[in-house]
Amino acid sequence: MKETILLIEDEKLMRVTLEDALKSSGYDVISFETGADGLSALKNNLFDVVVTDVRLPDIDGMDILKGISYMNDVQVIVMTAFGTIKDAVEAMKLGAFDYITKPFSLDEFLLLIERALDVKKLREENVRLKKDLSRCYCFPNIIGESAEMKKVFSLIEKVSESDSTILIFGESGTGKELIATTIHYQSKRKDKPLIKVNCAALPEGLIESELFGHEKGAFTGAIKRKPGRFELAHGGTIFLDEVGDLPLSTQAKLLRVIQERTFERVGGTDTLNVDVRIIAATNRNLEEEVKKGRFREDLYYRLNVIPVILPPLRKRKEDIPHLIDFFLDKYKGKLSKSIRFSKDALDALLRYDYPGNVRELENILERCATLSTSDIIDKDDLPPFVFRKTDSKKLLSLSDVAVEAEKEYIIKILKTTKKNKTKAAEMLGISRKTLWEKMNAYGIEL
């Protein structure tokens, strides 16, 4: 579909010349000699760009700008033979896209039209993406019919509109990031930034710089000033994932930001004010971490204003069929084929306890959907660990079962990433250091 340009110019030769140039470039053009006719056309037609002269026989070009200032999807270019800085500033204040002074070349003019259309498309895309985000991060896209998940939905609905600090508890793979994102896009801050920080993935020596920014020369390699995540989140929300992995020195600075909403960049002396909502998440028992001296008690209480507890998948197995339908529908589009599970395969998936929670279920389904040569996935197509059971002659304690499940899952992820520990740690939702410690503790040598 061709873009439509409205041209308002009282000088006939200029009007015809510009109209011909625009039509030759593939645009639809409607032109008028007077401002009144142009405004009338605006009320009854949709235009992509308006080009108007400032000096018209009936209406000043600035008045035309005022008349269409409410039309955010229209780009206005003002042209005049009497260009002054004052006119340019006034035109821009009134919402003009740009200002061009006669005489100008046709190439310059057409380039300006192109730029105006590009900006219009970007704005429309931005609006569309925001609408898509709003649709994406609403309750129907958090899958769960269980009583436990309905409690989570009810709590999200109550807290989204507030600015209260939220602490999300849950095992790895339960969907803590999705919940945080949903809360942001259901809040009054949804049009502002959502900045996500994985505290476990940041090298200890760079955590403060990442969170609070740094000044030029603050340390070796700091060649210019860099804003931190809190600065980038100003007006919006910052999500601190795996907050329990923060070192104690950084915890003290985070406490100050929560209490006073102020901080200094690393190497800086200026105190910066910030307006952010803080949502944190952890898969650790922070009360235990406090007792062991690894997490500040005062910070724990500052973060834990509104706790949101996500149940592990093994405690809401009635949600598994709904999750399977959701993920299979997702992969149907990617793989251009419809997949369904046989009753035996579905029963096996329902019996499995998913130490990796929803993330593990999705990985299993993606694997099956990708490798399947048939539309029906049978139990033989499922990964072997889904069927693994404890030997009845050698019963294990609950803690032993958890250890064995964790060990097997780490081995599985390491094989998936071809022994890439950095990627494996990222998939597991833990730091590379924590992964290394667990591998040593479990005697994993790949």
Secondary structure, DSSP 8 states (H G I E B T S, - for coil): ---EEEEE-S-HHHHHHHHHHHHHTT-EEEEESSHHHHHHHHHHS--SEEEEES--SSS-HHHHHHHTTT-TT-EEEEEESS--HHHHHHHHHTT-SEEEESS--HHHHHHHHHHHHHHHHHHHHHHHHHHHHHHHTSGGGS---SHHHHHHHHHHHHHTTS---EEEE--TTS-HHHHHHHHHHTSTTTTS-EEEEEGGGS-GGGHHHHHH-B-TTSSTT--S-B--HHHHTTTSEEEEETGGGS-HHHHHHHHHHHHHSEEE-BT---EEE---EEEEEESS-HHHHHHTTSS-HHHHHHHTTEEEE---GGG-GGGHHHHHHHHHHHHHHHHTS--EE-HHHHHHHHH---TTHHHHHHHHHHHHHHH-SSSEE-GGGS-GGGG----TTS---HHHHHHHHHHHHHHHHHHHTTT-HHHHHHHHTS-HHHHHHHHHHHT---
